[in-house]
Amino acid sequence: MKQLWHLITSLKLTVVCLSFSMLIVFVGTLAQVEQGLYLVQDRYFKSLFVFWGPEGSDWQIPIMPGGYLVGILLMINLIAAFMAKFKWTRKKNRHLHFSPGHHPAPPWATSYRSAFP
């Protein structure tokens, strides 16, 4: 279980997911010339896997992950890495307390009367 957690939170998985996303965008952009925009969106970006099969045959094999799979893995990886590496402390939590009485108004929120005498 610990090995799985290290795999999910690893930077290597982040790099692999980002590399696959660049590959999907590159290959999908080239495929739009012959297949059209909407067909490529369905085959490359809105799928778990990108499939290939010889013309005229009914069988297809997955050749690379699709946009949905890469996006889901990257989201899980980033959330898990945040949970594993970010440590909550009282000192950090005090900055999350928002109340109008503790913070001065930003400069752009001053009244116009003080700007124009």
C-alpha positions as CSV (number, residue, x, y, z in Angstrom):
1,M,0.0,0.0,0.0
2,K,2.9,2.3,0.8
3,Q,4.5,1.7,-2.6
4,L,1.2,2.5,-4.3
5,W,1.0,5.8,-2.3
6,H,4.6,6.7,-3.3
7,L,3.7,6.0,-7.0
8,I,0.6,8.1,-6.9
9,T,2.3,11.0,-5.3
10,S,5.5,10.8,-7.3
11,L,6.8,13.6,-9.5
12,K,7.7,11.0,-12.2
13,L,4.0,10.2,-12.6
14,T,3.3,14.0,-13.0
15,V,6.0,14.2,-15.7
16,V,4.7,11.1,-17.5
17,C,1.1,12.5,-17.5
18,L,2.2,15.9,-18.8
19,S,4.3,14.2,-21.5
20,F,1.3,12.1,-22.6
21,S,-0.9,15.1,-22.6
22,M,1.5,16.9,-24.9
23,L,1.7,13.8,-27.2
24,I,-2.1,13.6,-27.3
25,V,-2.4,17.3,-28.3
26,F,0.3,17.0,-30.9
27,V,-1.0,13.8,-32.5
28,G,-4.6,15.0,-32.2
29,T,-3.8,18.2,-33.9
30,L,-2.1,16.4,-36.8
31,A,-5.1,14.0,-37.1
32,Q,-7.5,16.8,-37.5
33,V,-6.3,17.3,-41.1
34,E,-7.7,14.0,-42.3
35,Q,-10.4,13.2,-39.7
36,G,-11.9,16.5,-38.8
37,L,-12.3,18.4,-35.5
38,Y,-15.2,16.6,-33.9
39,L,-14.1,13.0,-34.7
40,V,-10.6,13.7,-33.4
41,Q,-12.1,15.2,-30.2
42,D,-14.0,12.0,-29.6
43,R,-11.2,9.7,-30.5
44,Y,-8.2,11.4,-28.8
45,F,-9.5,13.8,-26.1
46,K,-12.8,12.5,-25.0
47,S,-11.7,8.8,-24.5
48,L,-9.9,6.7,-22.0
49,F,-7.7,5.1,-24.8
50,V,-6.8,5.9,-28.3
51,F,-7.4,2.9,-30.5
52,W,-5.9,1.8,-33.8
53,G,-7.0,-0.9,-36.2
54,P,-6.2,-1.8,-39.8
55,E,-8.6,-0.5,-42.4
56,G,-11.5,-2.8,-43.1
57,S,-11.1,-4.9,-40.0
58,D,-13.4,-4.9,-36.9
59,W,-10.7,-5.2,-34.2
60,Q,-8.8,-2.4,-32.7
61,I,-6.0,-2.2,-30.1
62,P,-5.2,0.7,-27.7
63,I,-2.0,2.4,-28.7
64,M,-1.9,5.2,-26.1
65,P,-3.9,6.7,-23.3
66,G,-6.7,9.1,-24.2
67,G,-7.3,12.6,-22.8
68,Y,-9.8,11.4,-20.1
69,L,-7.4,8.8,-18.6
70,V,-4.4,11.2,-18.6
71,G,-6.5,14.0,-17.1
72,I,-7.9,11.7,-14.3
73,L,-4.5,10.3,-13.5
74,L,-3.0,13.8,-13.4
75,M,-5.7,15.1,-11.1
76,I,-5.4,12.2,-8.7
77,N,-1.6,12.6,-8.7
78,L,-1.7,16.3,-8.0
79,I,-4.3,16.1,-5.2
80,A,-2.5,13.1,-3.6
81,A,0.9,14.9,-3.8
82,F,-0.6,18.0,-2.2
83,M,-2.1,15.9,0.6
84,A,1.2,14.1,1.2
85,K,3.6,17.0,1.0
86,F,1.6,20.0,2.4
87,K,1.6,20.0,6.2
88,W,-1.1,21.9,8.0
89,T,0.0,23.8,11.1
90,R,-1.5,26.4,13.3
91,K,0.8,29.0,11.9
92,K,-0.3,28.3,8.3
93,N,-4.0,28.0,9.3
94,R,-4.2,31.5,10.7
95,H,-3.8,33.0,7.2
96,L,-7.0,31.2,6.2
97,H,-9.1,33.1,8.7
98,F,-10.9,35.9,6.8
99,S,-12.7,38.6,8.6
100,P,-13.2,42.3,7.5
101,G,-11.9,43.6,10.8
102,H,-8.4,42.1,10.7
103,H,-7.2,43.2,7.3
104,P,-6.8,46.7,6.0
105,A,-8.7,47.7,2.8
106,P,-6.7,47.3,-0.4
107,P,-5.6,50.5,-2.1
108,W,-8.1,50.2,-4.9
109,A,-11.0,50.0,-2.5
110,T,-10.5,53.5,-1.1
111,S,-13.3,56.0,-1.5
112,Y,-13.2,58.5,-4.4
113,R,-13.7,61.4,-2.1
114,S,-10.2,61.0,-0.7
115,A,-8.8,60.8,-4.2
116,F,-10.6,63.9,-5.5
117,P,-10.6,66.9,-3.0
